[in-house]
Amino acid sequence: MEALVSANDVLFVLLGAIMVLAMHAGFAFLEVGTVRHKNQVNALVKIMVDFSVSTIAYFFIGYSIAYGVDFFSGAEVLAAKNGFDLVKFFFLLTFAAAIPAIISGGIAERAKFNPQMFATFALVGFVYPFFEGIAWNNHYGLQDWLSATTGASFHDFAGSVVVHAMGGWIALTAVILLGARSGRYSKDGRLQAYPPSNIPFLALGAWILTVGWFGFNVMSAQSIQGITGLVAVNSLMAMVGGTLAALFMGKNDPGFVHNGPLAGLVAVCAGSDLMHPLGALVTGAIAGVLFVWTFTLTQQRWKIDDVLGVWPLHGLCGAWGGIAAGIFGMKALGGIGGVSLMSQIIGTAIGVSVALIGGFVIYGLLRKFVGIRLTAEEEYDGADLTIHKIPSTTND
């Protein structure tokens, strides 16, 4: 019986890992559909190579930092319990690799390729697992301190803060240090429109991410016994809330409509195992409004050229999700309970702080010593021809 349970857990977590792996195709096509034609190949290559670099960094360094586990043992040892420890690593790797995939959309169209690969290695190898270990493995006793001080530890079931807020706030540092794309703002500060190059690809990316997200959230239980339909339906309701709110706020804009469900899903990750479905619906709807409002604000008023809006989508909606878990997870609002709003605020603030410090240090050092931005001529030609020597389509 024990062997059967172990085998079922391996299959359960493996299916989750595969679903989240598939989400990286979603990241790729969301970016392909949003950037201009001359940068589409670069978007595809970045996501593929980022995942590979992330795997090396997390296998040899990051996973050990977060969980104190390494794989420097014989295959016979690693195969114990049907290889559960290996598929758990695979599952958590797909989360870690989402960090550079998120960043990729923010820095699109003007970032150098090789420095970004170095940044990916440093972020997935050191910065991300530092906070991952704090939130999910009780490093430095922070969770114990929060429990003693506020009555509950910081709760982030599927990574609103650990994954999404971290990725979004790191991306903000990279976007600020890179500066806006050439021609994005006129001399008098007016925004120059760079419309999405391919709405069907953008929509395809959003759909792939949306479907994969149910593996991202539901399989975060990491065992077949821990599975619950509450997580699935809460994810569904948050997705719907985000979509409808973005539709209304974005005045039928297809870019907002297809990012709306992602905003809702980002926000519900943390408390998807605690909230009532109505709380998840509200959480998602607020995230949809937050995304459209802050994306417009950053682009038009603050002159922050975040190409895919990854800071509003992942950074802000992720932070909102961490706080929302402390609100809608309470029994008074129909939740399961066992959470503290103050603990959620503190934990979220620590995650954002780690992301900002880590991002500014890594991208600041890269900008100082090797440069992180394409030249004006390279940017004009596009990353596809400059870096990869081929356009995304030909006329032949």
C-alpha positions as CSV (number, residue, x, y, z in Angstrom):
1,M,0.0,0.0,0.0
2,E,2.8,2.4,0.9
3,A,4.5,1.7,-2.5
4,L,1.1,2.5,-4.3
5,V,0.7,5.8,-2.4
6,S,4.3,6.7,-3.3
7,A,3.8,5.9,-7.0
8,N,0.6,7.9,-7.1
9,D,2.3,10.9,-5.5
10,V,5.1,10.7,-8.1
11,L,2.6,10.6,-10.9
12,F,0.5,13.5,-9.3
13,V,3.6,15.8,-8.9
14,L,5.0,14.8,-12.3
15,L,1.8,15.8,-14.0
16,G,1.9,19.1,-12.2
17,A,5.5,19.6,-13.3
18,I,4.5,18.9,-16.9
19,M,1.6,21.3,-16.8
20,V,3.8,24.1,-15.4
21,L,6.5,23.3,-17.9
22,A,3.8,23.8,-20.6
23,M,3.1,27.2,-19.1
24,H,6.5,28.3,-20.4
25,A,5.1,28.0,-23.9
26,G,2.4,30.4,-22.7
27,F,5.0,32.9,-21.5
28,A,6.7,32.6,-24.9
29,F,3.6,33.2,-27.1
30,L,2.3,35.9,-24.8
31,E,5.5,37.8,-25.5
32,V,5.7,36.8,-29.2
33,G,2.2,38.3,-29.7
34,T,2.9,41.5,-27.8
35,V,6.3,42.5,-29.1
36,R,7.0,43.9,-32.6
37,H,7.7,41.4,-35.5
38,K,11.4,42.2,-35.4
39,N,11.7,40.8,-31.8
40,Q,9.6,37.6,-32.0
41,V,12.4,35.1,-32.5
42,N,14.2,36.6,-29.5
43,A,11.2,36.1,-27.3
44,L,11.0,32.4,-28.3
45,V,14.7,31.8,-27.8
46,K,14.9,33.6,-24.5
47,I,12.2,31.5,-22.9
48,M,13.7,28.2,-24.0
49,V,17.3,29.1,-23.0
50,D,16.1,30.7,-19.8
51,F,14.5,27.5,-18.7
52,S,17.7,25.5,-19.5
53,V,19.9,27.9,-17.6
54,S,17.4,27.9,-14.7
55,T,17.6,24.1,-14.5
56,I,21.4,24.1,-14.2
57,A,21.3,26.9,-11.6
58,Y,18.5,25.3,-9.5
59,F,19.9,21.8,-9.7
60,F,23.4,22.6,-8.6
61,I,22.8,25.6,-6.3
62,G,19.3,27.0,-5.8
63,Y,17.4,23.8,-4.6
64,S,20.1,23.2,-2.1
65,I,19.9,26.8,-0.8
66,A,16.1,26.6,-0.4
67,Y,15.7,23.0,0.9
68,G,19.2,21.8,1.9
69,V,18.9,18.9,-0.6
70,D,21.4,18.0,-3.3
71,F,21.5,15.2,-5.8
72,F,25.2,14.1,-5.5
73,S,24.2,10.5,-4.7
74,G,24.0,7.4,-6.8
75,A,21.0,6.8,-9.0
76,E,19.9,4.0,-6.7
77,V,19.5,6.4,-3.8
78,L,17.8,9.0,-6.0
79,A,15.3,6.4,-7.2
80,A,14.0,5.7,-3.7
81,K,10.2,6.2,-3.1
82,N,9.8,5.9,-6.9
83,G,12.0,8.9,-7.4
84,F,9.6,11.3,-5.5
85,D,12.4,13.6,-4.5
86,L,13.4,14.0,-8.1
87,V,9.9,14.9,-9.4
88,K,9.5,17.3,-6.5
89,F,12.6,19.0,-7.7
90,F,11.3,19.1,-11.2
91,F,8.0,20.6,-10.1
92,L,9.6,23.3,-8.0
93,L,12.1,24.0,-10.8
94,T,9.2,24.9,-13.1
95,F,8.2,27.5,-10.5
96,A,11.8,28.8,-10.2
97,A,12.2,29.1,-14.0
98,A,9.1,31.3,-14.1
99,I,11.2,34.1,-12.6
100,P,13.2,34.8,-15.7
101,A,10.2,34.0,-17.9
102,I,8.3,36.8,-16.2
103,I,11.3,39.2,-16.4
104,S,11.6,38.5,-20.1
105,G,8.4,40.2,-21.0
106,G,9.3,43.4,-19.2
107,I,12.7,43.8,-20.7
108,A,11.7,42.8,-24.3
109,E,13.0,44.5,-27.4
110,R,16.1,46.2,-26.0
111,A,18.0,43.8,-23.6
112,K,21.2,42.1,-24.5
113,F,21.0,38.3,-24.6
114,N,24.1,37.0,-22.8
115,P,23.9,39.3,-19.8
116,Q,20.3,38.3,-19.3
117,M,21.3,34.6,-19.3
118,F,23.8,35.5,-16.5
119,A,21.1,37.3,-14.6
120,T,18.9,34.2,-14.9
121,F,21.6,32.0,-13.4
122,A,22.2,34.4,-10.5
123,L,18.5,35.0,-9.8
124,V,17.4,31.3,-9.9
125,G,20.6,30.1,-8.2
126,F,20.7,32.6,-5.3
127,V,18.0,35.3,-5.0
128,Y,14.8,33.3,-5.6
129,P,15.8,30.3,-3.4
130,F,16.8,32.6,-0.6
131,F,13.2,33.8,-0.2
132,E,11.8,30.5,-1.2
133,G,13.6,28.9,1.7
134,I,12.3,31.5,4.1
135,A,8.6,31.1,3.0
136,W,8.4,27.4,2.3
137,N,11.2,25.9,4.4
138,N,11.2,28.1,7.5
139,H,14.7,29.4,7.0
140,Y,16.1,31.8,9.7
141,G,13.1,31.1,11.9
142,L,11.0,33.9,10.3
143,Q,7.9,31.7,10.1
144,D,8.2,30.7,13.7
145,W,8.6,34.4,14.7
146,L,5.5,35.4,12.6
147,S,3.5,32.6,14.3
148,A,4.5,33.7,17.7
149,T,3.9,37.4,17.0
150,T,0.8,37.4,14.8
151,G,-0.7,34.0,15.6
152,A,-0.1,32.5,12.1
153,S,2.8,32.0,9.8
154,F,3.0,33.6,6.3
155,H,0.8,31.5,4.0
156,D,1.5,31.3,0.3
157,F,0.1,28.0,-1.0
158,A,1.1,28.3,-4.7
159,G,3.4,31.3,-5.0
160,S,1.5,34.6,-5.4
161,V,4.5,36.2,-3.5
162,V,7.2,33.6,-3.7
163,V,7.0,33.3,-7.5
164,H,4.9,36.0,-9.0
165,A,5.6,39.0,-6.8
166,M,9.3,38.1,-6.8
167,G,9.5,37.9,-10.6
168,G,7.5,41.1,-11.1
169,W,9.4,43.2,-8.7
170,I,12.8,41.9,-10.0
171,A,11.5,42.8,-13.5
172,L,10.8,46.3,-12.4
173,T,14.4,46.8,-11.4
174,A,15.6,45.6,-14.8
175,V,13.1,47.7,-16.7
176,I,14.1,50.9,-14.8
177,L,17.8,50.2,-15.3
178,L,17.3,49.5,-19.0
179,G,15.2,52.5,-19.7
180,A,12.4,52.9,-22.3
181,R,12.6,51.6,-25.8
182,S,13.9,54.0,-28.4
183,G,11.0,56.2,-29.7
184,R,8.5,54.9,-27.1
185,Y,8.2,58.5,-25.7
186,S,8.4,61.6,-27.8
187,K,10.5,64.6,-26.7
188,D,7.4,66.2,-25.1
189,G,6.8,63.0,-23.2
190,R,3.8,61.6,-25.2
191,L,3.4,57.9,-25.5
192,Q,4.1,56.5,-29.0
193,A,1.9,53.4,-29.7
194,Y,3.6,50.1,-30.2
195,P,0.6,47.8,-30.7
196,P,0.8,44.1,-30.3
197,S,2.2,42.3,-33.4
198,N,-0.1,39.3,-33.3
199,I,-3.3,39.1,-31.2
200,P,-3.9,35.4,-31.9
201,F,-0.4,34.5,-30.6
202,L,-1.0,36.7,-27.6
203,A,-4.3,35.0,-26.9
204,L,-2.7,31.6,-27.4
205,G,-0.1,32.4,-24.8
206,A,-2.8,33.5,-22.4
207,W,-4.8,30.3,-22.9
208,I,-1.8,28.0,-22.4
209,L,-0.9,29.8,-19.2
210,T,-4.5,29.7,-18.0
211,V,-4.8,26.0,-18.5
212,G,-1.4,25.2,-17.1
213,W,-2.2,27.3,-14.0
214,F,-4.5,24.6,-12.7
215,G,-1.5,22.4,-12.4
216,F,0.4,25.2,-10.9
217,N,-2.2,25.7,-8.1
218,V,-3.8,22.3,-7.6
219,M,-0.6,20.3,-7.7
220,S,1.0,22.6,-5.2
221,A,-0.5,20.1,-2.7
222,Q,2.5,17.9,-3.7
223,S,0.7,14.7,-2.7
224,I,-2.4,12.9,-4.0
225,Q,-3.9,12.9,-0.5
226,G,-3.6,16.7,-0.4
227,I,-5.6,17.4,-3.5
228,T,-8.7,19.5,-3.1
229,G,-11.4,20.7,-5.5
230,L,-11.5,23.9,-3.5
231,V,-8.2,25.0,-5.1
232,A,-9.4,24.2,-8.6
233,V,-12.7,26.1,-8.2
234,N,-11.1,29.1,-6.5
235,S,-8.6,29.3,-9.4
236,L,-11.5,29.2,-11.8
237,M,-13.5,31.9,-10.0
238,A,-10.4,34.2,-9.7
239,M,-9.7,33.7,-13.4
240,V,-13.2,34.6,-14.3
241,G,-13.2,37.6,-12.0
242,G,-10.0,38.9,-13.5
243,T,-11.2,38.5,-17.0
244,L,-14.5,40.3,-16.6
245,A,-12.9,43.1,-14.6
246,A,-10.2,43.6,-17.2
247,L,-12.9,43.5,-20.0
248,F,-14.8,46.3,-18.2
249,M,-11.8,48.4,-17.2
250,G,-10.0,47.9,-20.5
251,K,-13.0,48.8,-22.6
252,N,-12.9,45.6,-24.6
253,D,-9.1,45.9,-25.4
254,P,-8.0,42.3,-26.3
255,G,-4.6,42.7,-24.6
256,F,-6.3,43.5,-21.3
257,V,-8.9,40.8,-21.8
258,H,-6.3,38.1,-22.2
259,N,-4.1,39.4,-19.3
260,G,-7.2,39.7,-17.0
261,P,-7.4,35.9,-16.3
262,L,-3.7,35.9,-15.6
263,A,-4.0,38.7,-13.1
264,G,-6.8,36.8,-11.3
265,L,-4.8,33.6,-11.2
266,V,-1.6,35.3,-10.0
267,A,-3.6,36.8,-7.1
268,V,-5.4,33.6,-6.0
269,C,-2.3,31.4,-5.8
270,A,-1.5,32.3,-2.2
271,G,-4.9,31.7,-0.7
272,S,-6.5,29.2,-3.2
273,D,-6.5,26.5,-0.5
274,L,-8.3,28.7,2.1
275,M,-10.8,31.1,0.4
276,H,-14.4,30.6,-0.3
277,P,-15.1,30.7,-4.1
278,L,-16.8,34.1,-3.7
279,G,-13.7,35.4,-2.0
280,A,-11.6,34.1,-4.9
281,L,-14.0,35.8,-7.4
282,V,-13.5,39.1,-5.6
283,T,-9.8,38.6,-5.3
284,G,-9.5,38.0,-9.1
285,A,-11.8,40.9,-9.9
286,I,-9.7,43.3,-7.8
287,A,-6.5,42.0,-9.5
288,G,-8.0,42.6,-13.0
289,V,-8.8,46.2,-12.1
290,L,-5.4,46.6,-10.5
291,F,-3.6,45.4,-13.6
292,V,-5.4,47.6,-16.1
293,W,-5.2,50.7,-13.9
294,T,-1.5,50.3,-13.0
295,F,-0.4,49.2,-16.5
296,T,-2.0,52.4,-18.0
297,L,-0.4,54.4,-15.2
298,T,3.1,53.0,-15.6
299,Q,3.1,53.4,-19.4
300,Q,1.5,56.8,-19.7
301,R,2.2,58.8,-16.6
302,W,5.3,57.2,-15.0
303,K,7.0,56.5,-18.3
304,I,8.0,53.0,-17.2
305,D,8.3,51.0,-20.4
306,D,7.4,47.5,-19.1
307,V,6.5,45.9,-22.4
308,L,4.1,43.2,-21.2
309,G,3.2,44.9,-18.0
310,V,4.8,42.2,-15.9
311,W,5.3,44.5,-12.8
312,P,1.5,45.3,-12.7
313,L,0.5,41.7,-13.6
314,H,2.9,39.7,-11.4
315,G,4.5,42.2,-9.1
316,L,1.4,44.1,-7.9
317,C,-1.2,41.4,-8.4
318,G,1.1,38.9,-6.7
319,A,1.6,41.2,-3.7
320,W,-2.2,41.7,-3.6
321,G,-2.6,38.0,-3.6
322,G,-0.4,37.6,-0.5
323,I,-2.5,40.2,1.3
324,A,-5.8,38.8,0.0
325,A,-5.0,35.4,1.5
326,G,-5.0,37.1,4.9
327,I,-8.4,38.8,4.2
328,F,-10.5,36.2,2.4
329,G,-8.8,33.3,4.1
330,M,-10.4,34.4,7.4
331,K,-13.4,32.4,8.7
332,A,-15.4,35.6,9.1
333,L,-15.3,36.0,5.3
334,G,-16.1,32.3,4.5
335,G,-12.5,31.1,4.5
336,I,-10.9,28.1,6.3
337,G,-9.0,30.4,8.7
338,G,-5.6,29.9,10.3
339,V,-4.1,33.1,8.6
340,S,-3.2,36.5,9.9
341,L,-3.5,39.6,7.8
342,M,-0.5,41.1,9.6
343,S,1.6,38.1,8.9
344,Q,0.6,38.2,5.2
345,I,1.5,41.9,5.0
346,I,4.9,41.3,6.6
347,G,5.7,38.2,4.5
348,T,4.7,40.0,1.3
349,A,6.8,43.0,2.2
350,I,9.9,40.8,2.9
351,G,9.4,39.1,-0.5
352,V,9.2,42.4,-2.3
353,S,12.3,43.7,-0.5
354,V,14.4,40.7,-1.4
355,A,13.3,41.0,-5.0
356,L,14.1,44.7,-5.2
357,I,17.5,44.4,-3.5
358,G,18.5,41.3,-5.5
359,G,17.3,42.8,-8.8
360,F,19.1,46.1,-8.4
361,V,22.3,44.4,-7.3
362,I,22.4,41.9,-10.2
363,Y,21.2,44.1,-13.0
364,G,23.1,47.1,-11.6
365,L,26.4,45.2,-11.6
366,L,25.7,43.8,-15.1
367,R,24.9,47.3,-16.4
368,K,28.1,48.7,-14.9
369,F,30.5,46.0,-16.0
370,V,29.2,44.5,-19.3
371,G,26.1,46.5,-20.3
372,I,22.6,45.2,-20.5
373,R,21.1,47.1,-23.4
374,L,21.4,46.8,-27.2
375,T,22.8,49.8,-29.1
376,A,20.4,52.1,-30.7
377,E,21.2,50.6,-34.1
378,E,20.8,47.0,-32.9
379,E,17.5,48.0,-31.3
380,Y,16.3,49.6,-34.5
381,D,17.2,46.5,-36.5
382,G,15.5,44.3,-33.9
383,A,16.8,41.6,-31.6
384,D,15.9,38.9,-34.2
385,L,18.4,40.0,-36.8
386,T,20.9,41.5,-34.3
387,I,21.2,38.4,-32.0
388,H,19.8,35.5,-33.9
389,K,20.5,36.5,-37.5
390,I,17.0,35.5,-38.8
391,P,13.5,37.1,-38.9
392,S,10.5,35.3,-37.6
393,T,8.9,35.0,-41.0
394,T,10.2,35.2,-44.6
395,N,8.4,36.1,-47.9
396,D,9.6,32.9,-49.6
